[in-house]
Amino acid sequence: MSLDHLLDEFEAGTISRDTLKKELLRQTFIETGSAKIDQFRELRTGGPEVIYCAGKTPDQVASIFDHLNRRNGRVLGTKADQAHFEAARKVADVRYDPVSRLLAIDGKPNVLAGKVAVVSAGTSDLPVAEEAAGTAEFLGSRVDRHFDCGVAGIHRLFSVMDNLNGASVIIAVAGMEGALPSVIGGMALPPIVAVPTSVGYGANFQGLSALLTMMNSCAPGIGVVNIDNGFGAGYLAHKINMLAVGEQNG
């Protein structure tokens, strides 16, 4: 029974308040056998449930995509691989980006709002930067990309500062020592979502050195997500961007 039909039945007096409450609680998730899918998350939080594909079998990912697609029509999966894509394409019209490892149905809304600027330190950071950019676009934000702007050639960063300052929020993605967000934080007006990556030599400790650098930044206005968490950065940046768009329109 659909949510609209339930409400109609309640308003007509054919079901009780207790029955309505029990049915709504039952319908808050979809039981697939291997997962409980939160189908009303977008109503509560403004963003849909997103599938973390790593660690799931191709058949599990395909099943979850199938259930969410039939109910929502738009689905996003992160950290997917080719096998996940091959399984999901059998049940839905999906697109897969092997760089960002995003697997999506109906990936971009017709109108993208505001502006999120994504800047990465090096080309090796591109997969995480693209995961952040693709996530923000899927959710409805307009994204400008600026790659290979690390501090080892800081003139490259200076060349895009005007664009960064025109954004609602900046996502700064860096491995190695992770200095990029601090440098941007000393020059830029918008808030910064810093993303450490696991790119780097041995003492990088798979991104731990970049994470600690970003968390210990002396530049204000910087928030840090976990190592290689481009999805988390893109999701957070989209929410900040939507608040900025709402203020501009209000």
Secondary structure, DSSP 8 states (H G I E B T S, - for coil): --HHHHHHHHHHTSS-HHHHHHHHHHTTEEE-SS-EEETTHHHHHSS---EE-TTS-HHHHHHHHHHHHHHHS-EEEES--HHHHHHHTTTS--EEETTTTEEEES-S-SS-EEEEEEEESSGGGHHHHHHHHHHHHHHTEEEEEE-S--GGGHHHHHTTHHHHHTSSEEEEEE-TT--HHHHHHTT-SS-EEEEE-S-S-GGGGGGHHHHHHHHT-SSSSEEE--TT-HHHHHHHHHHHHHHHHHHHH-
